[in-house]
Amino acid sequence: MPAMFDLRRTLAALVAVAMSAALIVFSFIISDTAATQMTAARLRCRARPPNLRFSL
């Protein structure tokens, strides 16, 4: 019968949980960076005066 607290399985589970948490944090950082860049680009577009040379 396998031991209830097998050290290798416990360490493997802890490593899996740590890697999952790191992946979640990484995805939040990437998502936040992309959202910030899109917001900054939108604000830059609004700040530019319209190009009146080609307006009808």
Secondary structure, 3 states (H helix, E strand, C coil): CCCCCCHHHHHHHHHHHHHHHHHHHHHHHHHHHHHHHHHHHHHHHHHCCCCHHHCC
